[in-house]
Amino acid sequence: MAEIYNLTDQELIAELTRRLDQKNASIEEVEFMTKKLLSLNEATKDAESIKDRFMSLMRSAFSNPINSLLDLADSLEDKSDLDRFSSTVKKLCLELSRLDFHFKNILAAAEIEEGKIKCVYTPIDFNAVFQSALKTFYRLIAEKNLLVVLKNNDDRDFISDKYKIYMILLNLISNACEYSYPDSKIAVSLKKRENSYEIMVEDSGEGIVALYAAQVYTRFSQFDSGKTRVYPGLGLGLSVARGFTESLDGSIDFQSEEGYTVFRVTLPQIGAVNCANYPIEEIAFDDFKKEALEL
């Protein structure tokens, strides 16, 4: 107290100001920590919610197909009824295809979540990547009698990461097939712009309800209102498409209304001189044959 009495008015004001600033700084720090704790608490709740949805979807997505596969495998032992045998083989192939698709997305989502995505840039035959992605869904395409067309104005200089482009197309085409009306058309296109490439996947389906528009890229989110879906998924596809698009320094957006939805992926042009000098390992892209629809 004696020290305060010895202070001049200016020194006293300066000391009070210093202490007030110190108090305000402490209050701000407490407020910051409180907000951080609240944010962490919300993140924890979200993580728990995602975990619950993940476990529920895993049980559904894998236990059902695996049980189906086991039953189908038992049925294959009886070859006396050739029609029934052929039908069983078709169902077996369908279930295996669905499992393969789920596993691809789980591994891709894990890679994105880890945050260590490596990109290998090579020249890409977009037509071949499209055909390979399309092949995964030919049974669903046949079942809904969909027409899927590709418009490619020029991909001779298209350089990107082949695997990521494949996964982006795989999920966008899957989404379009699931939500398209039967007997409708899906248009996939690659367009070269001035400084970018644009991949578009357009379907003629029920559209995305405005209520769900902000959630389309959320992992493990599924929209039960969909009337055109044939098979349930994991709710990972669009989040994987966005994650891989952003890893390529691109962007993804969509427009939707009743009878129309289009997803647009915009990717930067990569010059040949910037292309990573990796050996090009061709993925086995089999041609998509019309006769496959008759399997």
Stockholm file with secondary structure:
# STOCKHOLM 1.0

chainA/1-295         MAEIYNLTDQELIAELTRRLDQKNASIEEVEFMTKKLLSLNEATKDAESIKDRFMSLMRSAFSNPINSLLDLADSLEDKSDLDRFSSTVKKLCLELSRLDFHFKNILAAAEIEEGKIKCVYTPIDFNAVFQSALKTFYRLIAEKNLLVVLKNNDDRDFISDKYKIYMILLNLISNACEYSYPDSKIAVSLKKRENSYEIMVEDSGEGIVALYAAQVYTRFSQFDSGKTRVYPGLGLGLSVARGFTESLDGSIDFQSEEGYTVFRVTLPQIGAVNCANYPIEEIAFDDFKKEALEL
#=GR chainA/1-295 SS CHHHHTSCHHHHHHHHHHHHHHHHHHHHHHHHHHHHHHHHHHHHHHHHHHHHHHHHHHHHHHHHHHHHHHHHHHHTTCCSCHHHHHHHHHHHHHHHHHHHHHHHHHHHHHHHHHTCCCCCEEECCHHHHHHHHHHTTHHHHHHHTCEEEEEESCCTTCEEEHHHHHHHHHHHHHHHHHHBCTTCEEEEEEEECSSEEEEEEEECBSCCCGGGGGGTTSTTCCCTTCSSCCSCCCSCHHHHHHHHHHHTTCEEEEEEETTEEEEEEEEECCCGGGSCCCCCCCCCCCCCCGGGGGC
#=GC SS_cons         CHHHHTSCHHHHHHHHHHHHHHHHHHHHHHHHHHHHHHHHHHHHHHHHHHHHHHHHHHHHHHHHHHHHHHHHHHHTTCCSCHHHHHHHHHHHHHHHHHHHHHHHHHHHHHHHHHTCCCCCEEECCHHHHHHHHHHTTHHHHHHHTCEEEEEESCCTTCEEEHHHHHHHHHHHHHHHHHHBCTTCEEEEEEEECSSEEEEEEEECBSCCCGGGGGGTTSTTCCCTTCSSCCSCCCSCHHHHHHHHHHHTTCEEEEEEETTEEEEEEEEECCCGGGSCCCCCCCCCCCCCCGGGGGC
//
